[in-house]
Amino acid sequence: MINRITALYIYPIKGMGGISMPTSNAGSIGFDLDRRWMLIDDLGSFVSQRTHPQLALFIPSLVDDHIVINYCDEEIRFRFNEILLVEINTKVWDDAAVTVEVSKKVNTWLSDRLKKEVRLVKLASDTSRSHRNSRTMDTYDVTLADAYPYLIIGTASLAELNGKLVNPIPMDRFRPSVVIATEIPHEEDKWSEIRIGKAIFKNIKPCGRCTVITIDQQTGIVDNEPLRILSTYRKSDNSVLFGCYYVCTQIGEISIGETVEID
């Protein structure tokens, strides 16, 4: 079997819906425009689907130099470079992150619909957040993603899980960056390095999953079956593993259909 890319996704605003891309530029901190923005509450903590499953129904799209957020047939937009020059020091889990506020108008629109006071912030620069690997002690500049820039999942991994579920689920439950056609479940965990065109990706660690995979990304409805079943055969210590984190060690544009060279 030739391993090829079957899907690419970016998630411009952390916790909101993803955007399927035919091609994307893989940079050292992540795909262009991927998780450069997030919502914070009045305490400065990031807001995600873990506490607000409704966020799955906020769907972003790219229109010229704007991000458009659609929710229940309403929309609001802001420019990629729109900021208020209000610097906000926040955190993504244990990592400090320097962000800037985007727009009072957008804040109000989102707060009204979430029924919670939130602010939209943008990562201040490509070096405004770093993440340290506790095993190797290597440090990587990253976006506002939970941990590492790229989450890669093989199609066979989902096929195996769906074979055990009463209600099969789509890949979007796992919010991958790159989906690759595979024959062996979870073989992506064992790859040391992959090359796609000029881009090279290094395997960092399997991804421990949380309750987000129980949220239907089209309805926001929670169903615990996927996490419960995964825990019966993919549990390691206190984590349930699905998909694998990678970093990009050589940047380059990648596209759906491209061949993946595996080391």
C-alpha positions in Angstrom: 0.0 0.0 0.0 1.2 3.5 -0.8 0.7 5.8 2.1 -0.9 9.0 0.9 -2.4 12.1 2.6 -6.2 11.8 2.5 -7.1 14.9 4.5 -5.6 18.1 5.9 -7.1 20.4 8.5 -6.5 23.6 10.2 -8.3 25.0 13.3 -7.7 28.7 13.3 -9.5 29.3 16.6 -8.7 26.8 19.3 -11.7 24.8 20.2 -13.9 25.8 17.3 -14.6 23.9 14.1 -11.8 22.9 11.7 -11.3 23.8 8.0 -10.5 21.1 5.4 -7.6 22.3 3.2 -6.5 20.9 -0.2 -3.0 22.1 0.5 -1.3 23.9 3.3 2.2 25.2 4.2 3.8 23.3 7.0 5.8 25.6 9.2 7.9 24.9 12.2 5.2 26.0 14.6 2.2 24.5 12.6 0.2 25.0 9.5 -0.4 28.6 8.4 -3.3 30.1 10.4 -3.6 27.0 12.5 -4.6 27.7 16.1 -3.2 31.2 16.1 -6.4 32.4 18.0 -8.2 31.3 21.1 -10.9 32.4 23.6 -10.1 33.3 27.1 -12.4 33.9 30.0 -12.5 36.7 32.6 -9.7 35.0 34.5 -7.5 34.7 31.4 -7.9 30.9 31.1 -8.4 29.4 27.7 -11.9 28.2 26.8 -12.3 24.9 24.9 -14.9 22.2 24.0 -14.0 20.4 27.2 -16.2 22.8 29.1 -18.1 24.3 26.2 -19.1 21.6 23.7 -21.1 24.2 21.9 -17.9 25.6 20.5 -17.9 22.8 17.9 -20.8 24.6 16.3 -18.8 27.8 15.7 -17.5 27.2 12.2 -14.7 29.4 10.8 -13.9 29.9 7.2 -11.3 31.8 5.3 -12.5 34.6 3.0 -9.8 36.7 1.4 -7.8 38.2 4.4 -10.6 37.5 6.9 -11.7 34.8 9.2 -15.5 34.4 9.2 -17.2 32.7 12.1 -20.6 31.2 11.4 -22.9 30.1 14.2 -26.6 29.3 13.8 -26.8 31.2 10.5 -25.2 34.3 12.0 -21.7 35.4 11.3 -19.0 37.8 12.3 -15.6 38.4 10.7 -12.2 39.8 11.5 -9.0 40.4 9.6 -6.0 38.1 9.9 -3.9 41.0 11.2 -6.6 42.7 13.3 -5.5 43.4 16.9 -6.1 46.0 19.6 -2.4 46.2 20.8 -3.6 45.0 24.2 -1.0 42.4 25.3 -2.4 39.6 27.5 -0.2 37.1 29.2 -2.1 33.8 29.4 -1.4 30.1 29.5 -2.1 26.9 27.5 -2.0 24.3 30.2 1.4 24.8 31.8 2.9 26.9 29.0 3.0 30.7 29.2 1.7 32.4 26.1 1.8 36.0 25.0 -1.3 37.0 23.1 -3.0 40.2 21.9 -6.7 41.0 22.0 -8.4 41.1 18.6 -11.7 43.0 18.7 -14.2 44.3 21.2 -17.0 43.7 18.7 -16.0 40.1 18.2 -15.7 39.7 22.0 -19.3 40.9 22.5 -20.7 38.7 19.6 -19.0 35.6 21.0 -19.9 36.3 24.6 -23.5 36.8 23.8 -23.8 33.5 22.0 -21.8 31.5 24.5 -23.6 33.2 27.4 -20.2 33.6 29.0 -17.8 36.6 29.0 -14.9 35.8 26.7 -12.2 37.6 24.7 -10.7 36.5 21.4 -6.9 36.7 21.5 -4.2 36.0 19.0 -0.7 34.6 19.5 1.6 37.6 19.5 4.4 36.1 17.4 5.8 32.7 16.3 8.0 32.7 19.5 5.3 33.7 22.0 4.8 30.2 23.3 7.1 27.3 23.7 6.5 23.7 24.9 9.0 21.4 26.6 9.0 17.7 26.1 9.2 16.3 29.6 10.9 13.1 28.4 13.7 14.5 26.1 13.7 18.1 27.6 13.7 19.5 24.1 11.8 22.8 23.7 9.7 23.7 20.7 8.0 26.9 19.6 4.4 26.1 19.1 1.0 27.7 18.4 -2.0 27.7 20.8 -2.6 23.9 20.2 -2.8 21.7 23.3 0.8 20.5 22.9 2.6 20.0 19.6 1.9 21.5 16.1 0.8 18.4 14.2 -1.5 15.6 15.1 -1.2 12.7 12.5 -3.7 9.8 12.4 -3.8 6.8 10.1 -7.1 5.7 8.5 -6.6 2.1 9.8 -6.7 3.4 13.4 -10.2 4.8 13.0 -11.3 1.8 11.0 -10.3 -0.5 13.9 -12.1 1.7 16.5 -15.3 1.9 14.3 -15.3 -1.8 14.1 -15.8 -1.9 17.9 -18.4 0.9 18.2 -22.2 0.6 18.0 -22.3 4.0 16.4 -19.2 4.6 14.1 -17.8 8.1 14.1 -16.0 10.3 11.6 -12.3 11.3 11.8 -13.3 14.9 12.8 -13.9 13.7 16.4 -10.1 13.5 16.8 -9.3 16.9 15.2 -6.3 15.7 13.3 -3.9 17.9 11.3 -3.0 15.3 8.8 -4.8 12.0 7.9 -2.8 9.3 6.1 -4.0 6.2 4.4 -2.7 3.2 6.4 -3.2 -0.6 6.5 -2.1 -1.2 10.1 -3.9 0.4 13.1 -1.8 2.9 14.9 1.3 2.4 12.8 1.7 6.2 12.9 2.8 5.8 16.5 5.9 3.8 15.4 7.1 6.0 12.5 10.3 7.8 13.4 10.1 10.4 10.7 8.1 11.0 7.6 8.7 13.1 4.5 6.0 14.7 2.4 7.4 16.6 -0.6 10.1 18.8 0.9 8.5 18.8 4.4 9.9 16.5 7.1 8.0 15.6 10.3 9.5 14.0 13.4 7.5 11.8 15.7 7.3 13.2 19.2 4.8 11.0 21.2 1.3 9.4 21.0 -1.6 11.7 21.8 -3.5 11.2 25.0 -7.1 11.8 24.4 -9.7 13.7 26.5 -13.5 14.1 26.5 -13.4 16.2 23.3 -13.6 12.9 21.3 -17.0 12.3 22.8 -18.4 15.4 21.2 -20.2 15.2 17.9 -18.6 18.0 15.9 -21.8 18.6 13.9 -24.3 18.7 16.8 -22.3 19.3 19.9 -24.0 16.3 21.5 -21.9 14.2 23.9 -21.7 10.4 23.6 -19.1 8.7 25.8 -18.9 5.5 23.8 -15.7 6.3 21.8 -13.6 7.1 24.8 -15.0 4.2 26.8 -14.2 1.7 24.1 -10.8 3.2 23.3 -9.9 2.8 27.0 -10.4 -1.0 26.7 -7.5 -1.4 24.3 -5.5 1.8 24.0 -4.9 2.8 27.6 -1.3 3.4 28.7 -0.8 4.5 32.3 -3.5 7.1 32.8 -3.8 8.1 29.1 -6.0 6.8 26.3 -3.9 7.0 23.1 -5.1 7.8 19.6 -3.1 9.6 16.9 0.4 10.8 17.3 2.1 14.2 17.7 4.7 15.4 15.3 6.9 18.5 14.7 8.0 19.8 11.4 11.8 19.8 11.1 11.9 21.0 7.5 9.2 23.2 6.3 7.3 22.9 3.0 3.9 22.8 1.3 1.9 19.6 1.4 -1.2 18.5 -0.3 -4.0 15.9 -0.3 -3.0 12.9 -2.4 0.8 13.3 -1.9 2.9 10.3 -1.1 4.2 9.9 2.4 7.7 8.5 2.7 8.2 6.7 6.0 11.3 6.1 8.0 
